Amino acid sequence: MPLINGGFGSITSVRVVIGDAAIKAMDNTAPVTLVPPTQTLNYVGSPAVVFVPVRAIAILDDAAGGYTGTPIPMGLVLCWGNDDSVDVATGLWAGLTDVHDAFAGTSPDQLIDFPPSALPVSHLAGNLHDNGLYILWNGVGGPLTGGNAANTLTVTVEYQTFTV
């Protein structure tokens, strides 16, 4: 849904609710799509369009059961490319340990804030699999386990579409 339209493009908002199974699988092998790609590049050339996050938040509701196997440090990453081609922003609550605590169920529902993107578009040339915007966790170690089918991670992203 467009929020602002002016000058060189509009700001659009998208909200994605991620369920327990996808939360456990969203490492760099299974990122979750926030903005679907319009172009597959296979690491050749630059995209015609990029989706640049202006602001993003993620709210984890794991009241039904925390996750185990959560590595420290751990963060949520917005990225371009369904293979995590380029990291756009890492979401921190107050620090990576706090993101870990949220997933481990040792904290109440967490609001994880992402800073605005500051990547130069020139960085994208030859570096992208596709131009979609995705989210994943960047922890090292084993996959997340535990949790509960009632758990959700709600991600809201405000982004601007730029023609390159």
Buried (B, 14 or more C-beta within 10 A) or exposed (E): EEEEEEEEBBBBBBEBEBBBEBBBBBBBEBBBEBBEBBBBBEEEEBBEEBBBBBBBBBBBBBEEBBBEBBBEBBBBBBBBBBBBBBBBBBBBBEEBBBBBBBBBBEBEEBEBBBBEBEBEEEEBBEBBBBBBBBBBBBBEEEBBEBBEEEBBBBBBBBBBBBEE
